[in-house]
Amino acid sequence: MDPSTPPTVNTAQTADAAPPRESLVDALRGFALLGILVVNIASFSSTYYGAGVPDPMALSWVERCASFVRTFVFETKFYLLFSFLFGYSFNLQMQSAQREGRRFVPRMGRRLLALWVLGLQHAVLLYHGDILTTYAVIGTVLLMVRRRGDVFLMRGAIGLVLATSLLWAGVGYLLSFAGVPMDLRGAYAEAATALAAYRATPATVIVQHVRELTQIWWITGLVQAPTALAMFFVGFIAGRRGVLAHAEAHRALLHRLLFWGLALGVPGAALYAWPSVRVENSIRELYGLSATLLTAPLLSAAYASALVLWMLGPRGHALEAWLAPAGRMALSNYLLQSAVCAWLFLAYGLRWIGTMGPLAATGIAFAIFGCQLVLSRWWMRRFAYGPVEWLLRAFTNLEWPPMRRPGERERER
């Protein structure tokens, strides 16, 4: 998001003149939570997800259609939107530190350290696909380059996306040239071993998580990390220019992002999703991954633009009112999603893993998110922060913030 004539944002406001919270940012973050849950629940519900072999619970045409829709609409898009919002909020936190007269680097350093610790616990105990540790690491890069100009950051973002896409296209080409056969028997054996571990005991769940973390870290480093960092940069530029704070003034930009995002992003998403219907060709999957890595940022921008334009309209305020509370406590909701899924699918609770296909799992994801919308709205009417956000803020600022809203404290007296 790089408008040609951006409005200036006053970063020299005093603490007494702090700007109101940007509700559109919170609403977009709440929307991103839904997409992240739809993707993450696939890992919770099946050990065949990402294994490159057909899931025995997803062989019917209905289940294959559900898998295609999940891959086409959700995968590789929503973590990019979440990353964009991380970069956008990074700039807001810089402004907040300046208003309050606090040193920003130590403050953000503590915040990133806390995210890394939370993410490590999350990855080991609940979900090996954690994104918080990655955010904590690449967040230090954004911290180091925060004073660079928009052109430098945008070039860095484009370079990261292009390099990551070309890397995986090159891997696909080399594998096709070498003619390396896929080890189907090994893939099935790995899935069966993981299924047994996740169904056994909480201890075996933790051991399996650690085992998978040692196997997938390089994928995270070569797929998610560079593209997430690219979106950090783009979000930081947008936050610096106040794109969402002045969304009405950027309608033309949003319409352009919507058009070009769909025009270029949909074909890339289709190339990526088609192998999910026929998963026996790993080379085709790599080419599809390359295509979506290149175009998913544009499709994510189209999603965000469409939602913002809708919320700017006369009928969009109700949607914003429901999504924004969930986004305000996004970290708490993200961890809560994993806790609920771990209880439903793993040995911590009901052990549903391996018992349902993509259609039912996606339905459960929407049900969980619906409950989170209600719970978040109830919570944020009474408290100033989500529970994990409160702890994170306390560690970041080295002081205990008030948990209750001022009006709530008055009513209790």
C-alpha positions as CSV (number, residue, x, y, z in Angstrom):
1,M,0.0,0.0,0.0
2,D,1.9,3.0,-1.2
3,P,-0.4,5.9,-2.2
4,S,1.1,8.6,-4.3
5,T,-0.2,11.5,-2.3
6,P,-0.4,10.2,1.3
7,P,-1.8,12.3,4.1
8,T,0.8,13.3,6.7
9,V,0.5,11.7,10.1
10,N,1.4,13.8,13.1
11,T,3.7,11.7,15.3
12,A,4.5,14.5,17.7
13,Q,1.2,14.4,19.6
14,T,1.3,14.6,23.3
15,A,0.0,11.8,25.6
16,D,-3.0,14.0,26.4
17,A,-3.8,14.2,22.7
18,A,-3.4,10.5,21.8
19,P,-5.4,9.6,18.7
20,P,-8.4,7.3,19.0
21,R,-7.8,3.6,18.4
22,E,-8.0,2.6,14.8
23,S,-11.0,0.3,14.7
24,L,-10.5,-0.7,11.1
25,V,-7.1,-2.2,12.1
26,D,-8.7,-4.2,14.8
27,A,-11.5,-5.4,12.5
28,L,-9.0,-6.5,9.9
29,R,-7.1,-8.3,12.6
30,G,-10.2,-10.1,13.7
31,F,-11.0,-11.1,10.1
32,A,-7.4,-12.5,9.8
33,L,-8.0,-14.6,12.9
34,L,-10.8,-16.5,11.0
35,G,-8.6,-17.4,8.1
36,I,-5.7,-18.4,10.3
37,L,-8.0,-20.7,12.3
38,V,-9.4,-22.3,9.1
39,V,-5.9,-23.2,8.0
40,N,-4.5,-24.2,11.4
41,I,-7.3,-26.6,12.2
42,A,-6.4,-28.6,9.1
43,S,-3.1,-29.5,10.9
44,F,-5.0,-30.3,14.1
45,S,-7.6,-32.6,12.4
46,S,-5.3,-34.6,10.2
47,T,-1.7,-35.8,10.2
48,Y,-1.9,-36.1,6.4
49,Y,-2.2,-32.3,5.9
50,G,1.0,-31.2,4.1
51,A,2.3,-34.8,3.8
52,G,1.9,-34.9,0.0
53,V,-0.3,-38.0,0.1
54,P,-4.1,-38.3,0.1
55,D,-5.9,-38.1,3.4
56,P,-8.1,-41.2,3.9
57,M,-10.8,-39.0,5.3
58,A,-10.8,-36.7,2.3
59,L,-11.3,-39.0,-0.7
60,S,-14.9,-38.1,-1.6
61,W,-15.6,-35.3,-4.1
62,V,-17.3,-33.3,-1.4
63,E,-14.3,-33.5,0.8
64,R,-11.9,-32.7,-2.1
65,C,-14.0,-29.6,-2.9
66,A,-13.8,-28.5,0.7
67,S,-10.0,-29.0,0.6
68,F,-9.8,-27.1,-2.6
69,V,-11.8,-24.2,-1.2
70,R,-9.7,-24.1,1.9
71,T,-6.5,-24.0,-0.1
72,F,-7.8,-21.6,-2.7
73,V,-9.4,-19.0,-0.4
74,F,-7.4,-19.3,2.9
75,E,-4.0,-20.8,2.7
76,T,-1.0,-18.5,2.3
77,K,-3.2,-15.4,2.4
78,F,-4.3,-14.7,6.0
79,Y,-1.0,-15.0,7.7
80,L,0.2,-12.3,5.2
81,L,-2.7,-10.1,6.2
82,F,-1.8,-10.7,9.9
83,S,1.8,-9.8,9.1
84,F,0.8,-6.6,7.3
85,L,-1.2,-5.6,10.4
86,F,1.8,-6.4,12.6
87,G,3.9,-3.9,10.6
88,Y,1.1,-1.4,10.6
89,S,0.8,-1.6,14.4
90,F,4.5,-1.5,14.8
91,N,4.4,2.1,13.6
92,L,1.5,2.9,15.9
93,Q,3.5,1.6,18.9
94,M,6.4,3.9,17.8
95,Q,4.1,6.8,17.9
96,S,2.7,5.7,21.3
97,A,6.2,5.5,22.7
98,Q,7.0,9.0,21.4
99,R,3.9,10.5,22.9
100,E,4.6,8.9,26.3
101,G,8.2,9.9,26.3
102,R,9.4,6.3,26.5
103,R,12.5,4.8,24.7
104,F,11.1,2.7,21.9
105,V,13.9,0.2,21.3
106,P,14.0,-1.3,24.8
107,R,10.3,-1.4,24.9
108,M,9.9,-3.2,21.6
109,G,12.8,-5.5,22.4
110,R,11.0,-6.7,25.6
111,R,7.8,-7.1,23.5
112,L,9.5,-9.3,20.9
113,L,11.2,-11.3,23.6
114,A,7.9,-12.0,25.3
115,L,6.4,-13.0,21.9
116,W,9.2,-15.4,21.4
117,V,8.8,-17.0,24.8
118,L,5.0,-17.3,24.3
119,G,5.5,-18.7,20.8
120,L,7.9,-21.3,22.0
121,Q,5.5,-22.5,24.7
122,H,2.7,-22.4,22.2
123,A,4.7,-24.5,19.7
124,V,5.7,-27.1,22.2
125,L,2.5,-27.5,24.1
126,L,-0.3,-26.7,21.6
127,Y,0.6,-26.2,17.9
128,H,3.9,-26.8,16.2
129,G,2.9,-24.4,13.4
130,D,3.3,-21.4,15.7
131,I,3.9,-18.0,14.0
132,L,4.8,-15.9,17.1
133,T,8.4,-17.1,17.3
134,T,8.9,-16.2,13.6
135,Y,7.3,-12.8,14.2
136,A,9.7,-12.2,17.2
137,V,12.8,-13.0,15.1
138,I,11.9,-11.1,12.0
139,G,10.5,-8.3,14.1
140,T,14.0,-7.5,15.1
141,V,14.8,-6.8,11.4
142,L,12.0,-4.3,11.2
143,L,13.3,-2.7,14.4
144,M,16.7,-2.3,12.8
145,V,15.4,-0.7,9.5
146,R,12.5,1.3,11.0
147,R,14.2,4.6,10.1
148,R,14.8,3.7,6.4
149,G,12.6,5.3,3.8
150,D,9.5,3.9,2.1
151,V,11.4,3.2,-1.2
152,F,14.0,1.1,0.6
153,L,11.3,-0.8,2.5
154,M,9.1,-1.4,-0.5
155,R,12.1,-2.6,-2.6
156,G,13.0,-4.9,0.2
157,A,9.4,-6.3,0.3
158,I,9.3,-6.9,-3.4
159,G,12.7,-8.5,-3.4
160,L,11.8,-10.9,-0.6
161,V,8.6,-12.0,-2.3
162,L,10.4,-12.5,-5.7
163,A,13.3,-14.3,-4.2
164,T,11.1,-16.7,-2.2
165,S,8.9,-17.5,-5.2
166,L,11.9,-18.0,-7.5
167,L,13.6,-20.2,-4.9
168,W,10.7,-22.7,-4.8
169,A,10.2,-22.6,-8.5
170,G,13.9,-23.5,-8.8
171,V,13.5,-26.3,-6.3
172,G,10.7,-27.7,-8.3
173,Y,12.7,-27.5,-11.5
174,L,15.7,-29.2,-10.0
175,L,13.6,-32.0,-8.6
176,S,11.9,-32.5,-11.9
177,F,15.2,-32.5,-13.7
178,A,16.7,-35.0,-11.3
179,G,13.7,-37.2,-11.4
180,V,13.6,-37.8,-7.6
181,P,10.6,-40.2,-6.9
182,M,8.4,-39.4,-3.9
183,D,8.6,-41.8,-1.0
184,L,4.8,-42.5,-0.7
185,R,5.4,-45.4,1.8
186,G,7.5,-43.2,4.0
187,A,4.9,-40.4,3.9
188,Y,2.1,-42.7,5.0
189,A,4.3,-44.2,7.8
190,E,5.1,-40.7,9.1
191,A,1.4,-39.7,9.1
192,A,0.5,-42.9,11.0
193,T,3.3,-42.4,13.5
194,A,2.2,-38.9,14.2
195,L,-1.5,-39.9,14.5
196,A,-0.6,-42.5,17.1
197,A,1.4,-39.9,19.1
198,Y,-1.3,-37.3,19.0
199,R,-3.9,-39.8,20.2
200,A,-1.8,-41.4,23.0
201,T,-1.0,-39.1,25.9
202,P,-0.2,-35.4,26.5
203,A,3.5,-36.3,26.9
204,T,3.6,-38.0,23.5
205,V,1.9,-34.9,22.0
206,I,4.7,-32.7,23.3
207,V,7.3,-35.1,22.1
208,Q,5.7,-35.2,18.6
209,H,5.5,-31.4,18.5
210,V,9.3,-31.1,19.3
211,R,10.0,-33.7,16.7
212,E,8.1,-31.9,14.0
213,L,9.6,-28.5,15.0
214,T,13.1,-30.0,14.3
215,Q,11.8,-31.1,10.8
216,I,9.9,-28.0,9.6
217,W,11.9,-25.1,10.9
218,W,13.7,-24.7,7.5
219,I,10.3,-24.6,5.7
220,T,9.2,-21.8,8.0
221,G,12.5,-20.0,7.4
222,L,12.2,-20.3,3.6
223,V,8.5,-19.8,3.1
224,Q,6.7,-17.9,5.9
225,A,9.5,-15.8,7.4
226,P,10.6,-13.9,4.2
227,T,7.1,-13.3,3.0
228,A,5.9,-12.2,6.5
229,L,8.8,-9.8,6.7
230,A,7.9,-8.4,3.3
231,M,4.4,-7.7,4.6
232,F,5.9,-6.2,7.8
233,F,7.6,-3.7,5.5
234,V,4.4,-2.9,3.5
235,G,2.3,-2.6,6.7
236,F,4.9,-0.3,8.3
237,I,4.8,1.9,5.2
238,A,1.0,2.0,5.4
239,G,1.1,2.8,9.1
240,R,3.6,5.5,8.5
241,R,1.2,7.1,5.9
242,G,-1.9,6.5,8.0
243,V,-3.7,4.5,5.2
244,L,-6.3,2.9,7.5
245,A,-6.6,5.9,9.8
246,H,-7.6,7.9,6.7
247,A,-9.3,5.1,4.8
248,E,-12.0,7.4,3.3
249,A,-9.2,9.4,1.6
250,H,-7.8,6.3,0.1
251,R,-10.9,4.8,-1.6
252,A,-9.3,5.0,-5.0
253,L,-6.2,3.1,-3.8
254,L,-8.4,0.5,-2.2
255,H,-10.4,0.0,-5.4
256,R,-7.1,-0.4,-7.4
257,L,-5.8,-3.0,-4.9
258,L,-9.1,-4.9,-5.0
259,F,-9.1,-5.0,-8.8
260,W,-5.4,-5.9,-9.4
261,G,-5.3,-8.2,-6.3
262,L,-8.1,-10.3,-7.7
263,A,-6.9,-10.2,-11.3
264,L,-3.4,-11.4,-10.4
265,G,-4.0,-13.2,-7.1
266,V,-6.9,-15.5,-8.2
267,P,-4.9,-17.3,-10.9
268,G,-2.0,-17.9,-8.5
269,A,-4.3,-19.2,-5.9
270,A,-5.9,-21.6,-8.4
271,L,-2.5,-22.9,-9.5
272,Y,-1.7,-23.5,-5.8
273,A,-5.0,-25.1,-4.9
274,W,-5.4,-27.5,-7.9
275,P,-2.8,-30.0,-6.6
276,S,-4.8,-30.3,-3.4
277,V,-7.4,-32.2,-5.5
278,R,-4.7,-34.5,-6.9
279,V,-1.8,-34.7,-4.5
280,E,0.4,-37.3,-6.1
281,N,2.5,-34.8,-8.0
282,S,5.0,-33.1,-5.6
283,I,6.6,-31.2,-8.5
284,R,3.3,-29.6,-9.4
285,E,2.8,-28.7,-5.7
286,L,6.1,-26.9,-5.7
287,Y,5.3,-24.9,-8.8
288,G,1.9,-24.0,-7.2
289,L,3.6,-22.9,-4.0
290,S,5.9,-20.7,-6.1
291,A,2.9,-19.1,-7.8
292,T,1.0,-18.4,-4.6
293,L,4.1,-17.0,-2.9
294,L,4.3,-14.5,-5.7
295,T,0.6,-13.6,-5.9
296,A,-0.8,-14.2,-2.4
297,P,0.3,-10.7,-1.1
298,L,-1.9,-9.2,-3.9
299,L,-4.9,-11.4,-3.0
300,S,-4.4,-10.6,0.6
301,A,-4.5,-6.9,-0.3
302,A,-7.7,-7.5,-2.2
303,Y,-9.3,-9.2,0.8
304,A,-8.3,-6.4,3.1
305,S,-9.4,-3.7,0.6
306,A,-12.8,-5.4,0.0
307,L,-13.4,-5.6,3.7
308,V,-12.4,-2.0,4.4
309,L,-14.6,-0.7,1.6
310,W,-17.5,-2.7,2.9
311,M,-17.0,-1.3,6.4
312,L,-16.8,2.2,5.1
313,G,-20.2,1.8,3.7
314,P,-23.5,2.3,5.5
315,R,-24.0,-1.4,6.2
316,G,-20.5,-2.2,7.2
317,H,-20.5,-0.7,10.7
318,A,-22.2,-3.8,12.2
319,L,-19.5,-6.1,10.8
320,E,-16.8,-3.8,12.1
321,A,-18.4,-3.8,15.5
322,W,-18.3,-7.6,15.7
323,L,-14.8,-8.1,14.3
324,A,-13.0,-5.3,16.1
325,P,-13.3,-6.7,19.6
326,A,-11.8,-10.0,18.5
327,G,-9.0,-8.1,16.8
328,R,-8.3,-6.0,19.9
329,M,-7.5,-9.2,21.8
330,A,-6.0,-11.1,18.8
331,L,-3.1,-12.6,20.7
332,S,-5.4,-14.1,23.3
333,N,-7.8,-15.4,20.6
334,Y,-4.9,-16.9,18.6
335,L,-3.7,-18.9,21.6
336,L,-7.3,-19.7,22.6
337,Q,-7.9,-21.2,19.1
338,S,-5.0,-23.5,19.6
339,A,-6.0,-24.5,23.1
340,V,-9.5,-25.4,22.0
341,C,-8.3,-27.3,18.9
342,A,-5.7,-29.1,21.0
343,W,-8.5,-30.2,23.4
344,L,-10.8,-31.3,20.6
345,F,-8.3,-33.1,18.4
346,L,-5.3,-34.2,20.6
347,A,-4.7,-36.4,23.6
348,Y,-5.4,-33.4,25.9
349,G,-9.1,-34.1,25.4
350,L,-11.4,-35.7,22.8
351,R,-8.8,-37.1,20.4
352,W,-10.8,-36.3,17.2
353,I,-7.7,-36.2,15.0
354,G,-8.0,-38.4,12.0
355,T,-11.8,-38.8,12.4
356,M,-13.1,-36.1,10.0
357,G,-12.4,-34.6,6.7
358,P,-11.8,-30.9,5.6
359,L,-15.5,-30.1,5.5
360,A,-16.3,-30.9,9.1
361,A,-13.0,-29.4,10.3
362,T,-13.7,-26.1,8.5
363,G,-17.2,-26.1,10.0
364,I,-15.8,-26.5,13.5
365,A,-13.4,-23.6,12.7
366,F,-16.2,-21.3,11.9
367,A,-18.1,-22.4,15.0
368,I,-15.1,-21.7,17.2
369,F,-14.6,-18.3,15.6
370,G,-18.3,-17.4,16.1
371,C,-18.0,-18.2,19.8
372,Q,-14.8,-16.0,19.9
373,L,-16.7,-13.1,18.4
374,V,-19.3,-13.3,21.2
375,L,-16.7,-13.8,23.9
376,S,-14.5,-11.0,22.7
377,R,-17.4,-8.5,22.5
378,W,-18.4,-9.4,26.1
379,W,-14.8,-9.2,27.3
380,M,-13.8,-5.9,25.7
381,R,-17.0,-4.2,27.1
382,R,-15.6,-4.9,30.6
383,F,-11.8,-4.9,30.3
384,A,-9.3,-2.7,28.6
385,Y,-7.1,-5.5,27.2
386,G,-7.3,-9.2,26.4
387,P,-5.7,-11.4,29.2
388,V,-2.6,-12.2,27.2
389,E,-2.4,-8.6,25.9
390,W,-2.5,-7.4,29.4
391,L,0.5,-9.6,30.4
392,L,2.4,-8.6,27.3
393,R,1.8,-4.9,27.9
394,A,2.9,-5.3,31.5
395,F,6.2,-6.9,30.5
396,T,6.7,-4.4,27.6
397,N,6.2,-1.3,29.8
398,L,7.5,-2.9,33.1
399,E,4.4,-1.8,34.9
400,W,1.0,-3.2,35.7
401,P,-1.6,-1.6,33.4
402,P,-5.2,-1.2,34.7
403,M,-7.2,-4.2,33.5
404,R,-10.7,-2.8,34.0
405,R,-12.2,-0.1,31.9
406,P,-12.7,3.2,33.9
407,G,-16.5,2.9,33.7
408,E,-16.5,-0.6,35.0
409,R,-14.4,0.4,38.0
410,E,-16.8,3.2,38.8
411,R,-19.8,0.8,38.7
412,E,-18.1,-1.6,41.1
413,R,-17.6,1.1,43.8
